[in-house]
């Protein structure tokens, strides 16, 4: 891994950690399967929890389904304090 990429990764991780410490943010990630990239590993390295990572296949149906999950989770999180805390703790499976 290049030094430049490591620096960028550290910068992104620091930003994510700051946002999560504020307790008013949910950080989610979507990595569309390309057959060789380990998106879960990459997202973990920058501080995104596995529960908030989706890695759908690269078909239109899979991508639409993933965006539907994102959408439903955003609605749940935006419905108020208790709903936000429950959504933040549960990830997409909540």
C-alpha beads as a LAMMPS data file, in Angstrom:
LAMMPS data file: protein, C-alpha beads

94 atoms
93 bonds

1 atom types
1 bond types

-500.0 500.0 xlo xhi
-500.0 500.0 ylo yhi
-500.0 500.0 zlo zhi

Masses

1 110.0

Atoms # bond

1 1 1 0.000 0.000 0.000
2 1 1 1.387 3.403 -0.927
3 1 1 2.303 5.989 1.697
4 1 1 -0.141 8.418 0.132
5 1 1 -3.016 5.927 0.355
6 1 1 -2.177 5.199 3.994
7 1 1 -2.246 8.935 4.801
8 1 1 -5.625 9.333 3.085
9 1 1 -6.962 6.289 4.903
10 1 1 -5.775 7.683 8.255
11 1 1 -7.383 11.055 7.503
12 1 1 -10.716 9.468 6.608
13 1 1 -10.578 7.215 9.683
14 1 1 -9.944 10.223 11.950
15 1 1 -12.918 12.071 10.436
16 1 1 -15.186 9.068 10.869
17 1 1 -14.072 8.545 14.472
18 1 1 -14.765 12.227 15.244
19 1 1 -18.240 11.992 13.717
20 1 1 -19.084 8.794 15.598
21 1 1 -17.879 10.278 18.901
22 1 1 -20.367 13.101 18.427
23 1 1 -23.094 10.425 18.739
24 1 1 -25.300 12.177 16.221
25 1 1 -24.007 10.497 13.106
26 1 1 -24.393 7.151 11.430
27 1 1 -21.673 6.332 8.933
28 1 1 -22.636 3.767 6.324
29 1 1 -20.843 2.373 3.298
30 1 1 -21.818 0.699 0.057
31 1 1 -19.322 -1.250 -2.017
32 1 1 -20.717 -2.825 -5.168
33 1 1 -19.119 -6.226 -5.709
34 1 1 -16.535 -6.140 -8.463
35 1 1 -15.315 -9.681 -7.884
36 1 1 -12.014 -8.831 -6.205
37 1 1 -12.231 -5.840 -3.851
38 1 1 -12.799 -6.669 -0.176
39 1 1 -14.993 -3.675 0.626
40 1 1 -15.794 -4.857 4.161
41 1 1 -12.065 -4.918 4.979
42 1 1 -11.508 -1.476 3.440
43 1 1 -14.473 0.032 5.272
44 1 1 -13.379 -1.594 8.564
45 1 1 -9.905 -0.070 8.127
46 1 1 -11.404 3.420 7.935
47 1 1 -13.659 2.859 10.945
48 1 1 -17.020 1.873 9.468
49 1 1 -18.678 -0.923 11.414
50 1 1 -19.620 -4.118 9.561
51 1 1 -23.267 -3.626 10.533
52 1 1 -23.296 -0.434 8.479
53 1 1 -21.653 -1.901 5.381
54 1 1 -23.517 -3.264 2.386
55 1 1 -21.756 -5.105 -0.431
56 1 1 -24.404 -6.015 -2.999
57 1 1 -23.746 -7.858 -6.217
58 1 1 -23.350 -5.749 -9.324
59 1 1 -26.722 -6.453 -10.876
60 1 1 -29.392 -3.775 -11.098
61 1 1 -31.664 -5.815 -8.810
62 1 1 -28.950 -6.171 -6.130
63 1 1 -28.042 -2.479 -6.260
64 1 1 -31.682 -1.367 -6.050
65 1 1 -32.238 -3.668 -3.068
66 1 1 -29.171 -2.216 -1.306
67 1 1 -30.382 1.345 -1.860
68 1 1 -33.788 0.324 -0.505
69 1 1 -32.086 -0.910 2.682
70 1 1 -30.154 2.381 2.916
71 1 1 -33.354 4.347 2.435
72 1 1 -35.309 2.411 5.070
73 1 1 -32.453 2.772 7.559
74 1 1 -32.236 6.527 6.954
75 1 1 -35.965 6.892 7.558
76 1 1 -35.724 4.911 10.810
77 1 1 -32.759 6.974 11.998
78 1 1 -34.509 10.254 11.190
79 1 1 -37.666 9.469 13.170
80 1 1 -36.401 10.921 16.417
81 1 1 -33.993 10.410 19.288
82 1 1 -34.877 6.891 20.382
83 1 1 -35.233 5.663 16.810
84 1 1 -31.859 7.206 15.933
85 1 1 -30.091 5.497 18.840
86 1 1 -31.676 2.141 18.000
87 1 1 -30.775 2.495 14.329
88 1 1 -27.232 3.590 15.130
89 1 1 -26.684 0.578 17.365
90 1 1 -28.303 -1.942 15.077
91 1 1 -26.885 -1.196 11.680
92 1 1 -28.777 -2.306 8.627
93 1 1 -30.067 -5.409 10.365
94 1 1 -32.084 -3.323 12.823

Bonds

1 1 1 2
2 1 2 3
3 1 3 4
4 1 4 5
5 1 5 6
6 1 6 7
7 1 7 8
8 1 8 9
9 1 9 10
10 1 10 11
11 1 11 12
12 1 12 13
13 1 13 14
14 1 14 15
15 1 15 16
16 1 16 17
17 1 17 18
18 1 18 19
19 1 19 20
20 1 20 21
21 1 21 22
22 1 22 23
23 1 23 24
24 1 24 25
25 1 25 26
26 1 26 27
27 1 27 28
28 1 28 29
29 1 29 30
30 1 30 31
31 1 31 32
32 1 32 33
33 1 33 34
34 1 34 35
35 1 35 36
36 1 36 37
37 1 37 38
38 1 38 39
39 1 39 40
40 1 40 41
41 1 41 42
42 1 42 43
43 1 43 44
44 1 44 45
45 1 45 46
46 1 46 47
47 1 47 48
48 1 48 49
49 1 49 50
50 1 50 51
51 1 51 52
52 1 52 53
53 1 53 54
54 1 54 55
55 1 55 56
56 1 56 57
57 1 57 58
58 1 58 59
59 1 59 60
60 1 60 61
61 1 61 62
62 1 62 63
63 1 63 64
64 1 64 65
65 1 65 66
66 1 66 67
67 1 67 68
68 1 68 69
69 1 69 70
70 1 70 71
71 1 71 72
72 1 72 73
73 1 73 74
74 1 74 75
75 1 75 76
76 1 76 77
77 1 77 78
78 1 78 79
79 1 79 80
80 1 80 81
81 1 81 82
82 1 82 83
83 1 83 84
84 1 84 85
85 1 85 86
86 1 86 87
87 1 87 88
88 1 88 89
89 1 89 90
90 1 90 91
91 1 91 92
92 1 92 93
93 1 93 94
